[in-house]
């Protein structure tokens, strides 16, 4: 790394776009990177975005650095464009180099509206590992995410020699808190803690330095504070809403004795970092982005719990929808306030260490080197993607622990690791204008093609027949259906989707991540045998059957435990009924031990969970594949599953137990009305008596040992390489086909209510003669039916048809309606797509036929009578 003093500046091929002159956190962070780069001998061009509402009040040095960056022309040729702001789909992408999104978010997942843009860029730079986890949970693939920690001007934020800013109304020991006045910042938690920690006679005060960037007025802040305290007497609380110049902030910190911010969530927590750099004892929350630089050795961290956001200030409420954040415990905050106030050698030592610790880990040199490194990686990725055609466009969920996201990441990641670029889209993204096969796997499914080429619907289903409306949409719009198991494939075919359209692309498992060797999660049990269930607490997963069987198989005296790892709370899995069943189970006198693991488990920690178990139990009623069973096998854990379902395809008696089951009707009300099935759906009802016996057998180590030994070997037949190769084969088969949605449809302007079609090969009389005669015998001239035939030579076709009807003894003047369609440019599929029914004599119906009937007059009449 060079400096400006030793060598001429090096121009970076990048353009930094940010609200550089604003008083916002994004602006402050962006300025920090520009200053760090310049100090380390790099020149970078920048552009101001947005309207400058307030003067940030920069120091002369910082302002000069920003102005130089703004005045530099954009690099010529290829360069990276760094979008340093909240992502949105309306923002233009740069065509001559990599696009980078530098952003962050504070809660446990990002807003859904961000996903389309983040999947379009070449890299997403986030400040902390916390953001990597939350962005992945929100649907961003891990390979796009890179950590770029923030930096500070540590020369500016240095306590020695800084003149303190006068704080009118403050007395004694001063706690400072600086934040934008929103609920996310936990002002109410801080006030509650303050009221519990100190009384009016304590020689201490709290200064609230509040920003009002979102239309909050000083009067409304005072009203909310007074209303919250409800007349309680506390040590002084001083409110300051003056917008201080950025250059004055060190004086604000120098006026305080300690800093506190009981935030519910932080993307980074810049005020906390600034306070620590000023050697102030600093109190924060034990959650979110601030843990990248705060720990028990350099600060004080309040305890609490993560939970759903139940209320928020009316500032962009859609951004917070469905997310969770941290609720700091006021008693914990109060305890830390008193500890810091008491002072002592340890408080002073920790505060001094924080300042030196931050200078070492987040210096300008560290930040500049990381920016340069990440720019090089962004160029590598962009150059690689540009050097070869897109293998396919893949629309779906990514990044998260959702089963569909795991599959999408597994297949797409394997393809890209093999040098085959895939363009990823979020479910809500606009279709890509790319002449490639488009694959869609997400919930709920959408039948708009992801790309300009053929459309693949990669969609699991669980109930024996698929929704009726899917069948018609597949017929009209989808070029292939991929199913994760033969069981699901049979459901599509039984529902009326032509067998030739449906192919199995099996789920798989990451055999390096899911392996027998490695750490095991610590579970709150002392029992020797642990049975584990993983999944949503819903009827389909069969947790009620498991609880019934476990209660019958064991008692509290048995050396066994059932661990339930629930997934999907707050999503399509309504867990209320399942939680009630767990409570009822635990309340039974003498019930065997039950452990509920309802906290979020990151995907990377799942292998440790499986290794903590002796047996995985999944007595499902309906599954598309049952990925947990395969993951457990890969970790060397034998499984108990329902017989007759998709697990039959990878679980044998050598590595697990298959519990006998019977087909049972799908209960009324199981599906919404618009998901009416194309036939009689069903579930698999595991035999509870058999499950009881299986659980008792599996509780004996010597009886499960051989199955455990064989588990890994069975899983090794399902690597992601295998699934990816199947995908390659299908993509190649589709590559030269015109998308079915673009095929011309036969036009029959005067058609009647029911349109029959005969696919005629005019050189083969047997292909059309018998179907035409059957139609003529089935209907009269006034019936609401039409028969359409495709022809090349209309006169020749009419002569052939007339001759055949006369030989059958039928009167030509008493025929039902018959129409001819010009065959030029149309294949059999085009005619089949237009028709309600295809009459087929040779047993080889066209691929897109909605309904196929033999040339039987009674069958034809019966169909029309049933409509």
N, C-alpha and C positions, 0 to 999 in steps of 0.2 A: 504494500500500500504506500503510495507517495503522498506528498503534501504539496500545496500550492507554492510554498517557499522554496522547495528543492527542484521541482520540475514544472514545465508548462502544464496547464490544465489539460486533462484528457476529456474530449467531448463524448458524452454517452449517446448512443443512438436511441434516444427516448424522448417522448413528449409527455409531461406530467400535467394532467388536467384536474383542477381542484378549486374549491372556493378559497383561494389563497389569502385574500385580503379581509375575510370575514372573521368574526370573533368565535366561530364555532369550533367544536372539537376536531372535526375533519380538517378544517383549515389549519389549526394549530399543529396537528400531526403532520400534514403535508409540508408545512413550512419547516418543520423539524428535519424532514428527510432532505429537503433542498439545501438547508444549511449544512447538514452533515456531509452531504456529497461535495459541496463546494470546499469545505474545510479539508477534505481528504483529496483534493486535487481533481475533482470531476466537475464538468460543466453540463448542465441539463436545461433544456428548454421547457417552458411551462406556459399554461394558459389558464386564466381566471374563468371560472364558470359561475353562472348565476348573478343575480343583482346584488351589489354590495349594500346591505341595509345599514350596517353600522361600521364605523372605523375601528379596526382591531387595536389600534394604538401600538404598533410595533416599535421596537427599539430601532435606532438608526441602522445598526448593523443588519438586523433581520430584514428590515424594509429594503435596504440596498440589495441584499441577496435575492429577495423575491423579485424586485424590479429587474435585476439583471436577467433572471430566468424568464420573466415575461417578455423582455425585449429581444431575446434570442430568437432567430428564425427557426422554424421547425426543421429537423434534420432532413437532409435529402436522401433519396433512396429508401431503403428498408429501415424502419425504426419501430420501436415498441410504443404503444399508446397506453399510458397508465391512467385509468379512470378512477380517481380517488374521491369517491362519493357513493351514495346509495345507488345500487344498480336498478335500472328500469329498462323495459324493452324499447321505449321510444328513443333511447340514446343511440346515436350513430356509431357504428363500429369502423375502425380504421382498416383499410384494405391492404396496406403495404407493409405489414409486419404484425407481430403478435399484439393482441389486445389483452390487457391485464386489468382486472378489477381489484382495487385495494379497498376493502370494506370490512365491516364487522357488524355483529348484532349482539344484543345483550341477553336474550332469553335462551331457553333450551333448544330452540330451533329457529330457522330463518322464516320470514314471510313467504308464502307460496308464490306471491307475485314476483319475487326475486329470481326464482329458479330458471325461467326461460333465458334471461340474460346471462346468468352465471354459467349455464351450459354452453353458451355461444362463445365465451372468451377462451383464451389459451391458458390462462392461469388466474387463480384467485388468491391474492395475498391477504392473509388475516394476521392479526397481531399476536395470537396466542393459541396454544393447543386446545384451550377451551372452545375457541371458535372453530377449530377443525372438527371437533366432536359435534358441535351444534349445527354447523353447516351440513355435515354429513347426515345428521338426523333430519334435517330439512330437505334432503334430496340432492345434495351436491356430491359427486363422486370424489373419493379421497385423492385420486391422482391429480386432480385440478388444484388441490389446496396446498398452500405453502405458507409457513409461518415467517412473517417479517415483523419482529418486535418493534415497538415504537422507541423513539429516542428523545432526549431532552438536550437543551443547551445547558450543560452542567456548569458552565461559567456564569451564566445568568442566574440559575437557581443554585446559589451558594450563599449560605447564611453570613459568613464573616464580612463585615463591612457594609451590609445592607441596612439602610435606615428604615426602621419600622414605620408602617403607615398608621397614623392616628386612628383609633377605633373608638369613636364616641359612644359612651354608654357601657363599655366593657370595664370590668374590674378584676383584680386578683389574677388568678390562674385562668388564662384564656384558651378555651377550646374553639377552634375554627372549623367550620364545615362550609364547603363551596360546591354549589350544584345548581343546575337548572331546576326550577321548582316544579317537579313532576312526581307522581306517586312512585315511579320506578326508583327514585333516589332515596326512598325510605325516610322522608322527613318526619312522618308520623311515628315511625319506630324510634328515631332519634329523640323526638320530644318526649315520648313515653319513657325511654331510658333515662333521659335527663331528669324528668320528674321523680323517678325512682332513685336516682343516684345522689341528687343534691337538693338541699332545701334552701330557703331564702337567706339563711344566715351563713351559708358556706361562701368562702371568699373565692368564688369561681364564677365564670360567665361563659356563655355560648354565643358565638357570633355566627349568624347564618348569612353567608355571602351568596345571595340567590340571583341567578339569571332569570330573565323573563322573556325567553326567546320565542315562546309559543303563545303569545297573546295574553299571558297571565298578568294581571295588574298588581301593583303593590297593595292596593286596598284588599283585593281578594286573597292575597297571601296572608295578610294580617287577620282577616276574618277567619280563614281556615285554621290558622294557628290558635287563635283565641277560642274558636269553637272546639277544637280538639282538646285543648287543655282544660276547658270547662271550669275556669276559675281557680284551678289548683295553683298554689303558690310554689314557685320554683326559684332557683338561683337565676340571675338575670339572663334573658335571651335577647340578643341584639340583632335586629334585621337590617341588612344592608343590601339594597338592590341596585346600587350604582354600578354602571358598566365600566370597569376599570380597564385602562390600556394594558395590553399584554406585557409591556415593559415594566409595569408597576406591580405585577403579581408577586414577584419576590418580596416586595415590601409588605404585602398583605400577609404572607406566610411568616415573615420575620416579626410581625406584630403579635403572633400567637405563640403559645407554649406547647400546644399539641393540636393534632388534626384528627377529625373523626368524620366518617361517611358510612352510614349504615344502609348502604344501597341494596336494593333487591336484585340488581343485576348490572353488570358492567361489561362492555365490549373490551375495554382496557382499564379505564379508571385513571385518566391523566392527572386530575387534582391529587389523587393519592400519591402518585409517583413524584409530582412536584413537591409535595409536602415532605416526603421521605428524603428527597434530594437536598432539602433545606435542613435536614437533620432534626425534623420534628417527630416526636413520638406519634405514630400514626395508627389509627384504628380503622379497620375495614371489615368487610364480610367474608366469611370463609366459603366463597363461591364465585364463579365466573372469571372474567378475563384478568382481574387484578391479581389472581394467584400466580400469574406469570412472573410477577416481581415481588409479591408479598408472601412471607412465610413466618413461622413462629420464631425465627431467629432475627428477623429485622423489623417486625411490626406486631400488631395485636389484631387477632381475627375473631370476630363474633360468630358464635354458633347459631344454628337455625336449621330450617328444613326447606327442601324444594317442594313446591306445590303449584297447582294450576292458578293462573292469573284470573282472579274473580272480579277485579275492578281495575280501572285505569283512568288516567286523565283523558279527556276527549281530544287527544292528539294522535292522529293517524290510528284509530282503534283497530283497523283491519290488520295492521302490522303485528298486533299482539294476539290475534285470534287463535285459540287452541293451544297456546304456549304455556310454559311454566317458568317460574322464577323462584328466587330465594326469599324466604321470610325470616329475616334475622330475629333472634330471640331478644326482646327488650331487656330481660334480666341479664343476658350475656353481655349486651352492650353496656348496661349500667355497671356491671362488675369491672369491665375493662376501663370505663371512664374513671372509676374510683382507683383502680390500680395505677393508671398513668398519673392521675392527680397526686397520688401518694408519693410518686417519684422514687428516688433512690438510685444506687449505682447501676442496677440492672436496666432501669428505664433509660438512663443516659447512655449506657453501653450499647443497647439495642438500637437507639436512634442514631448514634454515630456510625455504627456498623451499616445501617441502612444506606446512608449517604455514600459511603465508600463502595458498598456492594453494587449499588445501582450504577455508579460511575464506571465500574469495571465491566459489568454485563451489558450495559445499554449505551455505551459511548458512541460518539460520531463514527469512530473507526469501525466498530462492530456493525453499526447500521449500514454504513456505506458499503462495506464488504459484502453484506448480505444482499443489498439491492443489486450490486453488480452480479453476484452469483445467480440470483433469481432472474435477472434479465437474460443471462446466458441460457438458462434452462428454458425460458419462454421462447427464445429464438430457436432453440433446438426442437422444441415441440412444434412450433409453427412451420419450420422448414421441413420437418418430417411429414407433417400432414399435407403440406403443399406438394410434396415430391411424388405422391402416388394417389390414385383415385380412391374415392370413398368406397369402402367395402359394402356399407349399407347405412341407412339412417335408422336409428333405434329410439323410439319414443317410450318413455316409461319412468318409473321411480328409480332413483339411484342413491347410493351412499348410505341409506338408513338400514336398520336391522329388519325392515319389512321383508317378507319372504320373496316378493316380486323384485324388490330392489337387490336382494342377494343374488337372485338368478340373473338379472340384467347386468349387474356388476361382474358376475362370474364369466358370463359369455363374452360380453363386450371387452372386459379386461383381457381375457385370453386372446381374443382376436387382435387387439391392439398390441399386445406383447409379442405377437407373431408378425408384426409389421403391417397390419391391415387396419387402416384408420376407419373409425366409426363416428359418424356425426350423431351426437346424443341430443335428444329433445325432451323437455319436460312435457307432462300430459297436457298442460295448457298452452304449449308453444304453437305458433303457426307452423303449417307444413313447410318443409324445406324444399326449395326449388332446386332439386338435385335429381338427376336422372339415375337413380339407384333404387334398389329394393328398399321399401320402408317396413320396418317391423314395429309392432306396437304391443307392449305388455304392461298394462297398468289397470287400476280399478278406480272407478268403473271403466269398462272398455269404451272406446270411441271408434266409430266406423268411418272416420275421415282418414284418408291415406296420409302417412307421415312424410312421404316424398313423391316425386313425380313418377317413379317406377312402380312395379307390382307391389301389392299390399299384402303383408303377412299379419294375421291376427294370432299372436302367441298368448293364449288365454286358458288358464286352468279353470275347471269347474268341478263341482263335487257331488251333484245329486242325481246322477244316472241319466238325466236328460238335460239339455241346455235350454235356455229361454227361447221360446218360439220366435220372438222378434229377431233374435240373433240369426236364426236359420235363413230368413229372407234377406237380411243384410249381408250375410256371408255370400249368398247366391249372387247378389247383384254387385257387390263391391270388393270382395276379398279374393285374392288369388290363391292363397294357401292358409290353412289353419295349422298351427303348431300346438301340440298338446304335450304336457310334461310327463305323461305316462300313457300306457296302453289303455288303462282304465278310463282316462279322460277321452282318449280317442274314440273308444267305443260309445261314450255318451254322445259325442257329436254325430257319429254315424247313425246311431239309433234314433237320433232326433231328426234325421233327414238330410244331413249334410253329406254329399257324395264322398264315399270312402277315399277316392283318389285325391281329394282335396286335403285330407287330414293326415299329418305326419307327426310322429313322436320325436320331440327334441327333449331328451330326459334332463331333469335337474341333476345337479352334481354337487361336489363338495371340494373345498380347498384342502387338499390332503397335507399340505405343509402346516397350515394353521390348526386344523382339526386333526390332532395326532395324540396317541397315548402318552407320549412323553411331554412333560411340562407341568406347570403348577396347577394345583387343584384349589378351587374356591373353598374357603372356610365356611362351613354351615353351622348354624346354632343347634347342634345336636350331638349327643354322645353315643347314639345308637350305632351299632356295627354295620347294619345294612341300610343303605339309603336308596329308596325308589324315587325317581324324579319324573315329574310331568312338566312339559314345556308347551305353552300355547295359551290361547284365549280361553277364558272361563265361560264358554258358550256351549249350547246344546250340541252343535256339530262336532266339537272336540271330545265329547264323551266324558267330561270331568265328573259328571254326576254318577256315571257307571263306575268310574274308578273309586269314588268315595264310598259307594255302596259296597263294592267288592272288598276294599281295604278294611272297612269296618267289620265285615264278616270274616275276613281272613285272619285278623290279628286283634290283639288287645293292647292296652297300655303296658302290660308286662312283657310283651314281645320285644326283642332287640332289633326293631325296625322303625324307620321313619319315612314318611312320605313328604317330599319337598315339592311344592307347587310353584313353578316359575310362570306367573301370569304375564301375558303380553297383550298389548292392544288396548289398554284402558284409555277411554276418551276417544276411541276411533270407531270403526264399524263394529268392533266387538263390544257389545253391551254386556258388561261383566256383572251387573247388579245381581242377577239371578245366581250366578256362580259364586259370588261372595256370600250370599245368603246360605247357599249349600255348604260352603266351607265353615261358616259360623255354626250352622246346625250340627255339622260333623264334630267340630271341636267341643260342642256342648254336651255330647253324648257321654254318659258315665262310662269310664273305663275305655274310652276311645284310644286307638293307637296314636302315636305322636304325629303331628302335622306341622309343617313349617311352610309358611307362605312367604315367598320372595316377590314382593310387588314393586320393588324399586327398579329403576331403569338399569338394564345391563347393556353396556356398549357391545357391539358385535365382536370386538376384539377379545372380550372377556368371556364369551360363550364357551370356548373350549374348556376353560377352567371350571365352569359350572358342570359340564358333562363329566369331567374327570372326578368331580366330587361325588358322583353317583355310582352305585353298583349296577343299577338296572334303570333303563328308561322305559316308562309305561305310557303308551299312547293308544287308549282304546277308542279311537275315533269312530264316529258314525259316518263321516263324509270327509274325504280329503282329495286334493288333486295330486299330491305326491307324498307329503309328510316329510319335509326337509329335516326336522329335528331327529327323526329316526336315523337318517343317513349320517348326519353330523355326529350323533352319539356313536354309531358303529365305527366311524373314522377315528374316534377317540378311544376305541377299544372297549366300549360299553355295550353289552347285549341289550336287546330291546324286546318289549312285549307290545304287540300291535294287533289290530283287528285283521282277521283273515278275510280274503275276498276283495280287498281294495288294492290301491296302487302299491302298497308296501310289499305285496306278493312279488313284485318285480325285482326287489333287491334284498328282501329278508327271507331267509330260509330257516329250516329247523336247525341248521348248523350254528347260526349266529343269534337266534332269538326264538321267541315263542309267538305263534300265530293263533290267536284266540278265535274259536269257532264263532261264526256270526250268521245271521239270517237277514234277508232283505225285508225291510219294513217300509210302509208308505211314508212319504214325507208329510209330517203333521200339517194340518191346516194352519194357514197364517205364517208359515215359515219364511215365505218370500213375499216381497211387495207385489201388488197386482200387475205392475208392468214387467215382472219377471215370470209370468206364467210360462210353464215349461211346455216343450214340444213333445208331449207324451207323459206317461206316468213316471214321475221322479221317485227316487227311493233313497233310503239310508241303510247302512249296515249296522244292525243291532248286535253288539257283542254279547255272547252268552255269559251272564254274570257268574253263574256257577262255575263255568270253565275258567273265568278270569280269577275267581277266588283260588281255585286249585293251582293255577299258574303262578299267582303271587306267592303262595306258600312254597311252591317248588323253588322259585327264583330266590327266596330268602335264604336258601342253603348255599354257602359258598362253593361247596364241592359240586353242586348240581348246575351251577352257572359257569363254572370255570372253563369248560370246553367251548361254550358259546362265546365267552369273553375272548378267548384265544383266537376264535375265528372271525370276530367282528371286523377287525381292521382289514383283513383280506377281502371280505365281501365289499367293504366300502371302496377299496382300491379299484374296483371295476367301474367307478363313476367319477373319474376326474373331470375337471372343466375342459381339458383337452378333448375329451370324447364328445361332450356336448357341442363344443365349438366346431369340431370337424363335421358333425351332423349339420350344423348351421351352414358351414361352407358348402356342403353338398347341395343343400336346398337352395342357397343363394345362386349357385351355378345353374341349377335346373330352372330357376326363375328368370335368369338374366336376359334371355332372348325372347321372353314372352311379352306380348302387349298386355298392359293391365286390363283386367276384365271390365273395369268401369269405363274404359274407353272403347269397348267393342260396340259397333253399331247395333241397334236394336231393330228388329223387323217392325215396320210400320203397317198397321192394318186400320186405316182411318174409320172404316164403317163396321168394325168388329162389334159383335154382340157381347152379352154379359160374360160368357165363358169362352175363352179362346183355347181351342185344341190345336196342336201342331203335329205334323208328321215330317220327320227328317228324311227326305226322299233322296235316294241314289237312283237316278232315273235309268241307269244302266242295269239296275238290279230290281226287277219287279217285286221281289219278295220284301224289299225294304219299305214299300209304300202301299202296295195293292190291298193286302188284307186289312191294314189300319183304315184306309179310305172306305172300304166296303163296310167295315164294322161301324164307322161313324155314320155312314148313310143309312144303315139299318137301325141305328139307335135313335135317330132324331127325325123330326118332321120339319117342313119349311118354316113354320112359325116359332119353333123353339129358339130360346135366347142363347144360341151357340153359334160359333164360327170355327171352321177348320181352315188353317193356313198351311200352305205348302210353298217351299222356296223353289223357284224355277229359273232356268237360264233361257229357255225358249218357251214362251207362253203357249203358242199354238201347238207345239209338239206335246207339251205336258197336258193340255186340255184334251187332245186326241187320245193320249194314253189313258187318262183317267176315265173319259167317256167310254172307251172300249171295255175297260175293266168292269165298270158299273153295269154296262149292258150285259156282259157275260154273267154277271151275278144276278141278272133278272131285275134290276132296279130301274125305275123310271127316271129319266134325266130331268123331267119337268116337275118332279116331286122331291127334289133333294133339299136337305138342310143347307144352310149358308156355307159356301166354300170360297176362300180367297187365295190369291196367289201373291207371293212376295218375290221381288227381284232378288236373285241370289248373288249378284255381283257384289263383292266386298264383304259378304257375310258368310260365316261358317256356321256349323250346327249350333254352337253356343249362342250366337246372336238370335236365332229363331227360338231356342229354348228359353232364353232370358225374357222374351216377349210373351211367351205362352203361359197359360195357367196349367195346362196338362199336355204332356207329350205322349202320343200313342206310339208304342214301340213293339215291333214284332220280333226282333232278333235278340232281345235281351241285352243290348248294348246301348242304353240311353245316353243322350248327350250329357256332358258334365254339369251343366247349369240348369237342368230340368227341375222345375218346382215340384212337379208331381208326375209320375210315370204310371201308365195303365196299359195292360195288354189289349190287343184288338178284340175285345169282348163287348158286344153291344149292351149287355145287361150291366156290366161294370161301368161303362160310360154313362148310362142313364142314372145309375145309383149315385154316382159322384155328383151329377148336376142336381139330383133330387135332394141331396144332403146339404146343398149350399143355401 
